[in-house]
Amino acid sequence: MTLPARTLTILVFVALGLDVVVLIFLALASRRRPREPAEPVGLDPVVRGLFEDHASSIQRLEHAVRVLNGTDKRQEALIHGAVRRVGLLRYDAFEDVGGRLSFSCALLDDRGTGVVLTSINGRQDTRVYAKPISEGASTYNLSQEEEEAIKQALAEPREAVKAR
């Protein structure tokens, strides 16, 4: 069974809170019974069992939090490398071909690394080009449309729905 990190954090704090309550109870109980200074402090077997159970629970929770932290770090790295920024520009590549069937599409991650795809649609044929992009730039010559698609992809995200 896997629990979310927030739930595990709450469980840790509840366990620590219960430990504090037990310690306060023990401190108050020991004040009521005067002890000789040379007598060692002993724990009731039930209280000792409670402490041992809480200690093992806390160890299991700490282990679960460490595992979740590692999983979170791996997922964060994967997310940063995923395509999260897209820019699309449709246009007429030739005056005699209408319908804005040509396009340049930039598919980039958060660091501006990815690919720009361009499809040039003519009367007789269609050509497709793919150029690698690293940090918003390419070692290949880019057309104005490709540069615009990259610029769109790297721009701040727009709201999908505007509030009225």
N, C-alpha and C positions, 0 to 999 in steps of 0.2 A: 504494500500500500504506500503510495507516494502522496505526501501532503504539500501544499504550497508553502513557500518560505514564510509568508505572513502568518499562517496558522502555526508553523513550528516555532516562530518567534514568540507568539502569544503563549504557547504551551511551556516554553522555557521560562517565561516570566511568571506564569502561574506556579510552576514547580518551585522556582526560587522564592516566590511569595509564601508558599506553604512551608518551605524550609525555615523562613524567617519567623513565621507564626509558631512553629514547633520550638525553635530556639528561645523565643520570648517566653513561651509556656514553661520550658525547662528552667529558664532563669528565674522566673517567678516562683516556681515550685521549689527550687533549691533555697530560696530566701526564707521560705516558711519553715524549713527544717534546718536548724543549726547543725553545722558539721564541724568536726574537729579539723584544724588546718592540715594535720598530717594524713588524714584519710583521703585516699584517692577518689576522684569523682568517677562514679560508675553510671553507665547508661542502662536503663531498663531494656530488656531484650526486645520488647515491642518497639520502643523508640529507636533502638539500634537497627531493627529491621526496616523501619520507615526510612531512616537515613540511607541505608544501603539501597533500598528500592529507588529513592529519589536520586541518589548518585548514579545508579545504572540508567535511570530514565534520562537524566541530563546528559550522560555520555552518549546514549543513542541519539538524542536530539542534536547534540553537537556534531556527531558524525553525519546525520542527515543534512544538517545545514551546510557542512563542508561539501558534501556530494552535490547538493543543490547549487552551491556557489560555483563549483567546477562546471556543472551543466550550463549555468547561466553564462559563464565566460565563453564557453564553446558556442552557444547559440548567439551571443552578441557578435562574435567574430564572423559567424555565418551570415548574420543579418547585414553586417557592414559590407560584405562582399556580394550581397544579392542586388539584382537590378531593382532600384528604388526610384530612379529618376528617368523619365521618358519624355522626349521631345519629338513632335511629329510636325513636319511641314509638307503640305501638298501643294503642287504647282504644275503649270504647263511648261514642260521642258522645251517644246518647239511651238512656234506660232501656228503651224498648220494642224496641230493636234490639241483638241480641247478636252474638257472634262476634268482637268486637274488630276490626271491619273498617275503622274510621276510623284515620287515622295522621297523624303529623307527622314529617317527615324533614328534617333540617338537613344541607346539603351545603356544607362550608366549606373554605377553604384554610388555610394555617398562620397567617395573620393574623386568622382569624375572619371572613373576607369570603366571601360566597356567597349562598345562597338557602335559605329554609325552605319546603317544600312541605307543604300540609295537605289531606287528603281527608276530608270529613265524609260518612259514609255513613248515609242515613236509609232509611225504608221505601219512600218514593216516588222519591227521587232521591239523587244523589251530587254534592257540590260540591267543587271543587278550588280552592285558593288558593295563590299563590306570592308570597312577600314577600322583598324584598332584605335582606341582612344585611351590615353593614359593621362590622368590629371587634367582632363579637359582639352588636351591637344593630341595631335597625331603626327607621326613621322611622314605620313603621306600628305600630298596636297589635298586640301579640302575645298569643295565648292562653297559658294556663299550660302546655299541652301543647307548644306551639311553643317556649316558653322552656326547657322541660325537654329537648327535642330539641337545642337549641343548647347547653345546658349539657353534655349527654352528648357532643356532638361536640367541644367544647373541652376536655373532661376529658383527663387523661393517657391515652395508649393502654394498653389492657389486653393481657395476654398471650393469644394465641389458644389456646395449649395450656399448661396448668399442669403443671409437673414434679411427679412423685410421689416 
